[in-house]
Amino acid sequence: MLRTITIENHVQIQGLLVRTLDNGKVVVSVGDREFEGKPVARHN
């Protein structure tokens, strides 16, 4: 599943969900790298 995260004030990354951490952050994979950040709220 694709997820978008914020890693800095104005930097967002979209990638494949790897895992959700206990602190509420998520880890996404982009290519061969993984990034940790706060999930962006979904809008329906």
C-alpha distance matrix in Angstrom:
0.0 3.8 6.5 10.2 12.8 16.6 18.6 22.0 23.6 22.7 20.0 16.4 13.7 10.3 8.2 5.6 5.8 8.9 10.8 12.3 16.0 19.0 20.0 17.1 15.6 12.2 11.8 9.6 10.6 12.3 14.5 16.5 16.3 14.5 15.0 15.5 15.9 15.9 12.9 13.9 14.7 13.0 15.7 16.1
3.8 0.0 3.8 6.9 10.0 13.7 15.8 19.0 20.5 19.2 16.6 12.9 10.2 6.7 5.3 4.6 6.0 9.6 11.7 13.0 16.3 19.5 19.8 16.7 14.7 11.5 11.0 8.2 9.3 10.2 12.9 15.4 14.7 13.2 13.0 13.9 13.9 14.0 11.1 11.5 12.9 11.5 14.2 15.2
6.5 3.8 0.0 3.8 6.6 10.3 12.7 15.8 17.2 16.3 13.9 10.2 8.3 5.6 5.7 6.2 5.9 9.5 10.6 10.9 13.9 17.0 16.8 13.6 11.5 8.7 9.0 7.0 9.5 10.7 14.1 16.2 14.6 12.4 11.2 11.3 10.6 10.3 7.3 7.9 9.8 9.3 12.5 14.3
10.2 6.9 3.8 0.0 3.8 7.0 9.8 12.5 13.7 12.6 10.4 6.6 5.6 4.2 6.6 8.8 8.9 12.0 12.9 12.6 14.9 17.8 16.7 13.7 11.2 9.3 9.8 8.1 10.6 11.1 14.7 16.8 14.7 12.6 10.5 10.5 8.9 8.5 6.1 5.7 8.6 9.1 12.0 14.7
12.8 10.0 6.6 3.8 0.0 3.8 6.4 9.3 10.9 10.7 8.5 5.5 5.4 6.4 8.5 10.6 9.9 12.1 12.4 11.5 12.9 15.7 14.1 11.4 8.5 7.5 8.4 7.9 10.9 11.8 15.5 16.9 14.1 11.5 8.5 7.7 5.4 5.3 4.4 5.3 9.0 10.9 14.0 17.1
16.6 13.7 10.3 7.0 3.8 0.0 3.8 5.8 7.2 7.4 5.8 4.4 6.5 9.0 11.5 14.1 13.5 15.3 15.3 14.1 14.6 16.9 14.5 12.4 9.6 9.8 10.8 10.9 13.6 13.9 17.6 18.7 15.5 13.2 9.6 8.5 5.4 5.3 6.4 6.6 10.3 12.9 15.6 19.1
18.6 15.8 12.7 9.8 6.4 3.8 0.0 3.8 7.0 8.0 5.8 6.2 7.5 10.7 12.6 15.1 14.6 15.5 15.6 14.7 14.5 16.8 14.4 13.2 9.9 10.4 10.5 11.0 13.3 13.6 17.0 17.5 13.9 11.7 7.9 6.9 4.8 6.7 9.1 10.2 13.9 16.5 19.4 22.8
22.0 19.0 15.8 12.5 9.3 5.8 3.8 0.0 3.8 5.6 5.1 7.4 9.9 13.4 15.8 18.7 18.3 19.3 19.3 18.1 17.7 19.6 16.6 15.7 12.8 13.9 14.3 14.8 16.9 16.7 19.9 20.5 16.9 15.1 11.5 10.5 8.2 9.2 11.7 11.9 15.3 18.2 20.6 24.2
23.6 20.5 17.2 13.7 10.9 7.2 7.0 3.8 0.0 3.8 6.0 8.5 11.9 15.1 18.0 21.0 20.6 22.1 21.9 20.4 20.0 21.6 18.4 17.1 14.9 16.2 17.2 17.6 19.9 19.6 22.9 23.8 20.4 18.6 14.9 13.8 10.9 10.6 12.7 11.9 14.7 17.8 19.6 23.4
22.7 19.2 16.3 12.6 10.7 7.4 8.0 5.6 3.8 0.0 3.8 6.6 10.2 13.4 16.7 20.0 20.3 22.1 22.5 21.5 21.7 23.7 20.9 19.1 16.6 17.2 17.7 17.3 19.1 18.2 21.4 22.8 19.7 18.4 15.0 14.8 12.1 12.1 13.3 11.9 14.8 17.2 18.7 22.3
20.0 16.6 13.9 10.4 8.5 5.8 5.8 5.1 6.0 3.8 0.0 3.8 6.8 10.3 13.4 16.8 17.3 19.1 19.9 19.3 19.8 22.3 19.8 18.1 15.0 14.9 14.8 14.0 15.5 14.5 17.6 19.0 16.0 14.8 11.6 12.0 10.1 11.0 12.0 11.2 14.7 16.8 18.8 22.2
16.4 12.9 10.2 6.6 5.5 4.4 6.2 7.4 8.5 6.6 3.8 0.0 3.8 6.8 10.1 13.4 14.1 16.2 17.2 16.8 17.9 20.6 18.6 16.4 13.3 12.6 12.6 11.3 13.0 12.2 15.6 17.4 14.7 13.2 10.3 10.7 8.8 9.4 9.4 8.5 12.1 13.7 15.9 19.2
13.7 10.2 8.3 5.6 5.4 6.5 7.5 9.9 11.9 10.2 6.8 3.8 0.0 3.8 6.6 10.1 11.2 13.3 15.0 15.3 16.9 20.0 18.7 16.4 13.1 11.3 10.4 8.3 9.5 8.5 12.0 14.0 11.5 10.3 8.0 9.5 8.8 10.2 9.7 9.7 13.3 14.3 16.8 19.7
10.3 6.7 5.6 4.2 6.4 9.0 10.7 13.4 15.1 13.4 10.3 6.8 3.8 0.0 3.8 7.2 9.0 11.8 13.8 14.7 16.9 20.3 19.5 16.8 13.8 11.3 10.3 7.4 8.4 7.6 11.1 13.6 11.9 10.8 9.5 11.0 10.6 11.6 9.9 9.8 12.8 12.8 15.3 17.6
8.2 5.3 5.7 6.6 8.5 11.5 12.6 15.8 18.0 16.7 13.4 10.1 6.6 3.8 0.0 3.8 6.4 8.9 11.6 13.3 15.9 19.5 19.3 16.9 13.9 10.7 8.8 5.2 5.3 5.2 8.5 11.0 9.9 8.7 8.7 10.7 11.5 12.9 11.3 12.2 14.9 14.6 17.5 19.3
5.6 4.6 6.2 8.8 10.6 14.1 15.1 18.7 21.0 20.0 16.8 13.4 10.1 7.2 3.8 0.0 3.8 6.3 9.4 11.7 14.7 18.3 18.9 16.6 14.0 10.3 8.4 5.1 5.1 6.8 9.3 11.2 10.7 9.3 10.2 11.7 12.9 14.2 12.3 13.7 15.9 15.3 18.3 19.6
5.8 6.0 5.9 8.9 9.9 13.5 14.6 18.3 20.6 20.3 17.3 14.1 11.2 9.0 6.4 3.8 0.0 3.8 5.9 8.0 11.3 14.8 15.7 13.3 11.1 7.4 6.2 4.5 6.5 9.5 12.2 13.2 12.1 9.5 9.9 10.2 11.3 12.2 10.3 12.6 14.5 14.3 17.7 19.1
8.9 9.6 9.5 12.0 12.1 15.3 15.5 19.3 22.1 22.1 19.1 16.2 13.3 11.8 8.9 6.3 3.8 0.0 3.8 7.3 9.9 13.5 14.9 13.4 11.2 7.6 5.4 5.2 6.3 10.1 12.1 12.1 11.0 8.2 9.4 9.7 11.9 13.5 12.5 15.4 17.4 17.7 21.2 22.7
10.8 11.7 10.6 12.9 12.4 15.3 15.6 19.3 21.9 22.5 19.9 17.2 15.0 13.8 11.6 9.4 5.9 3.8 0.0 3.8 6.5 9.9 11.7 10.4 8.9 5.9 5.4 7.3 9.6 13.3 15.7 15.3 13.7 10.4 10.6 9.5 11.2 12.2 11.5 14.9 16.6 17.3 21.0 22.5
12.3 13.0 10.9 12.6 11.5 14.1 14.7 18.1 20.4 21.5 19.3 16.8 15.3 14.7 13.3 11.7 8.0 7.3 3.8 0.0 3.8 6.8 8.4 6.8 6.2 4.4 6.3 9.1 12.2 15.7 18.5 18.3 16.2 12.5 11.7 9.3 10.0 10.0 9.6 13.1 14.5 15.7 19.4 21.2
16.0 16.3 13.9 14.9 12.9 14.6 14.5 17.7 20.0 21.7 19.8 17.9 16.9 16.9 15.9 14.7 11.3 9.9 6.5 3.8 0.0 3.8 5.4 5.6 5.4 5.7 7.6 11.2 14.2 17.6 20.4 19.6 17.1 13.3 12.1 9.1 9.8 10.1 11.0 14.7 16.3 18.1 21.9 23.9
19.0 19.5 17.0 17.8 15.7 16.9 16.8 19.6 21.6 23.7 22.3 20.6 20.0 20.3 19.5 18.3 14.8 13.5 9.9 6.8 3.8 0.0 3.8 5.5 7.3 9.0 11.4 14.9 18.0 21.4 24.2 23.4 20.7 17.0 15.6 12.2 12.3 11.9 13.0 16.6 17.5 19.6 23.2 25.2
20.0 19.8 16.8 16.7 14.1 14.5 14.4 16.6 18.4 20.9 19.8 18.6 18.7 19.5 19.3 18.9 15.7 14.9 11.7 8.4 5.4 3.8 0.0 3.8 5.7 8.7 11.5 15.0 18.3 21.3 24.4 23.8 20.7 17.0 14.8 11.1 10.3 9.5 11.4 14.8 16.0 18.7 22.2 24.6
17.1 16.7 13.6 13.7 11.4 12.4 13.2 15.7 17.1 19.1 18.1 16.4 16.4 16.8 16.9 16.6 13.3 13.4 10.4 6.8 5.6 5.5 3.8 0.0 3.8 6.6 10.2 13.2 16.8 19.7 23.0 23.0 20.0 16.3 13.9 10.4 8.9 7.2 8.1 11.4 12.3 14.9 18.4 20.8
15.6 14.7 11.5 11.2 8.5 9.6 9.9 12.8 14.9 16.6 15.0 13.3 13.1 13.8 13.9 14.0 11.1 11.2 8.9 6.2 5.4 7.3 5.7 3.8 0.0 3.8 7.0 10.0 13.6 16.3 19.6 19.5 16.5 12.8 10.2 6.7 5.3 4.7 6.4 10.1 12.1 14.6 18.3 21.0
12.2 11.5 8.7 9.3 7.5 9.8 10.4 13.9 16.2 17.2 14.9 12.6 11.3 11.3 10.7 10.3 7.4 7.6 5.9 4.4 5.7 9.0 8.7 6.6 3.8 0.0 3.8 6.6 10.2 13.1 16.4 16.5 13.8 10.1 8.2 5.7 5.8 6.3 6.4 10.1 12.4 14.0 17.8 20.2
11.8 11.0 9.0 9.8 8.4 10.8 10.5 14.3 17.2 17.7 14.8 12.6 10.4 10.3 8.8 8.4 6.2 5.4 5.4 6.3 7.6 11.4 11.5 10.2 7.0 3.8 0.0 3.8 6.9 10.0 13.0 12.8 10.2 6.5 5.5 4.4 6.7 8.9 9.1 12.3 15.1 16.4 20.1 22.3
9.6 8.2 7.0 8.1 7.9 10.9 11.0 14.8 17.6 17.3 14.0 11.3 8.3 7.4 5.2 5.1 4.5 5.2 7.3 9.1 11.2 14.9 15.0 13.2 10.0 6.6 3.8 0.0 3.8 6.7 9.9 10.6 8.4 5.6 5.4 6.6 8.4 10.5 9.8 12.2 15.1 15.8 19.2 21.3
10.6 9.3 9.5 10.6 10.9 13.6 13.3 16.9 19.9 19.1 15.5 13.0 9.5 8.4 5.3 5.1 6.5 6.3 9.6 12.2 14.2 18.0 18.3 16.8 13.6 10.2 6.9 3.8 0.0 3.8 6.3 7.0 5.8 4.4 6.5 9.1 11.5 14.1 13.5 15.5 18.4 18.7 21.9 23.8
12.3 10.2 10.7 11.1 11.8 13.9 13.6 16.7 19.6 18.2 14.5 12.2 8.5 7.6 5.2 6.8 9.5 10.1 13.3 15.7 17.6 21.4 21.3 19.7 16.3 13.1 10.0 6.7 3.8 0.0 3.8 6.1 5.4 6.2 7.8 11.2 13.2 15.7 15.1 16.4 19.5 19.7 22.5 24.4
14.5 12.9 14.1 14.7 15.5 17.6 17.0 19.9 22.9 21.4 17.6 15.6 12.0 11.1 8.5 9.3 12.2 12.1 15.7 18.5 20.4 24.2 24.4 23.0 19.6 16.4 13.0 9.9 6.3 3.8 0.0 3.8 5.6 8.1 10.7 14.2 16.6 19.4 18.9 20.2 23.2 23.2 25.9 27.6
16.5 15.4 16.2 16.8 16.9 18.7 17.5 20.5 23.8 22.8 19.0 17.4 14.0 13.6 11.0 11.2 13.2 12.1 15.3 18.3 19.6 23.4 23.8 23.0 19.5 16.5 12.8 10.6 7.0 6.1 3.8 0.0 3.8 7.0 10.3 13.8 16.8 20.0 20.0 21.9 25.1 25.4 28.4 30.2
16.3 14.7 14.6 14.7 14.1 15.5 13.9 16.9 20.4 19.7 16.0 14.7 11.5 11.9 9.9 10.7 12.1 11.0 13.7 16.2 17.1 20.7 20.7 20.0 16.5 13.8 10.2 8.4 5.8 5.4 5.6 3.8 0.0 3.8 6.8 10.3 13.4 16.8 17.3 19.3 22.7 23.5 26.6 28.8
14.5 13.2 12.4 12.6 11.5 13.2 11.7 15.1 18.6 18.4 14.8 13.2 10.3 10.8 8.7 9.3 9.5 8.2 10.4 12.5 13.3 17.0 17.0 16.3 12.8 10.1 6.5 5.6 4.4 6.2 8.1 7.0 3.8 0.0 3.8 6.9 10.2 13.5 14.1 16.6 19.9 21.0 24.3 26.6
15.0 13.0 11.2 10.5 8.5 9.6 7.9 11.5 14.9 15.0 11.6 10.3 8.0 9.5 8.7 10.2 9.9 9.4 10.6 11.7 12.1 15.6 14.8 13.9 10.2 8.2 5.5 5.4 6.5 7.8 10.7 10.3 6.8 3.8 0.0 3.8 6.7 10.2 11.3 13.7 17.2 18.8 22.2 24.8
15.5 13.9 11.3 10.5 7.7 8.5 6.9 10.5 13.8 14.8 12.0 10.7 9.5 11.0 10.7 11.7 10.2 9.7 9.5 9.3 9.1 12.2 11.1 10.4 6.7 5.7 4.4 6.6 9.1 11.2 14.2 13.8 10.3 6.9 3.8 0.0 3.8 7.3 9.2 12.2 15.5 17.6 21.1 23.9
15.9 13.9 10.6 8.9 5.4 5.4 4.8 8.2 10.9 12.1 10.1 8.8 8.8 10.6 11.5 12.9 11.3 11.9 11.2 10.0 9.8 12.3 10.3 8.9 5.3 5.8 6.7 8.4 11.5 13.2 16.6 16.8 13.4 10.2 6.7 3.8 0.0 3.8 6.4 9.1 12.4 15.0 18.4 21.5
15.9 14.0 10.3 8.5 5.3 5.3 6.7 9.2 10.6 12.1 11.0 9.4 10.2 11.6 12.9 14.2 12.2 13.5 12.2 10.0 10.1 11.9 9.5 7.2 4.7 6.3 8.9 10.5 14.1 15.7 19.4 20.0 16.8 13.5 10.2 7.3 3.8 0.0 3.8 6.5 9.3 12.3 15.7 18.8
12.9 11.1 7.3 6.1 4.4 6.4 9.1 11.7 12.7 13.3 12.0 9.4 9.7 9.9 11.3 12.3 10.3 12.5 11.5 9.6 11.0 13.0 11.4 8.1 6.4 6.4 9.1 9.8 13.5 15.1 18.9 20.0 17.3 14.1 11.3 9.2 6.4 3.8 0.0 3.8 6.3 8.8 12.3 15.3
13.9 11.5 7.9 5.7 5.3 6.6 10.2 11.9 11.9 11.9 11.2 8.5 9.7 9.8 12.2 13.7 12.6 15.4 14.9 13.1 14.7 16.6 14.8 11.4 10.1 10.1 12.3 12.2 15.5 16.4 20.2 21.9 19.3 16.6 13.7 12.2 9.1 6.5 3.8 0.0 3.8 6.4 9.4 12.8
14.7 12.9 9.8 8.6 9.0 10.3 13.9 15.3 14.7 14.8 14.7 12.1 13.3 12.8 14.9 15.9 14.5 17.4 16.6 14.5 16.3 17.5 16.0 12.3 12.1 12.4 15.1 15.1 18.4 19.5 23.2 25.1 22.7 19.9 17.2 15.5 12.4 9.3 6.3 3.8 0.0 3.8 6.6 9.9
13.0 11.5 9.3 9.1 10.9 12.9 16.5 18.2 17.8 17.2 16.8 13.7 14.3 12.8 14.6 15.3 14.3 17.7 17.3 15.7 18.1 19.6 18.7 14.9 14.6 14.0 16.4 15.8 18.7 19.7 23.2 25.4 23.5 21.0 18.8 17.6 15.0 12.3 8.8 6.4 3.8 0.0 3.8 6.5
15.7 14.2 12.5 12.0 14.0 15.6 19.4 20.6 19.6 18.7 18.8 15.9 16.8 15.3 17.5 18.3 17.7 21.2 21.0 19.4 21.9 23.2 22.2 18.4 18.3 17.8 20.1 19.2 21.9 22.5 25.9 28.4 26.6 24.3 22.2 21.1 18.4 15.7 12.3 9.4 6.6 3.8 0.0 3.8
16.1 15.2 14.3 14.7 17.1 19.1 22.8 24.2 23.4 22.3 22.2 19.2 19.7 17.6 19.3 19.6 19.1 22.7 22.5 21.2 23.9 25.2 24.6 20.8 21.0 20.2 22.3 21.3 23.8 24.4 27.6 30.2 28.8 26.6 24.8 23.9 21.5 18.8 15.3 12.8 9.9 6.5 3.8 0.0
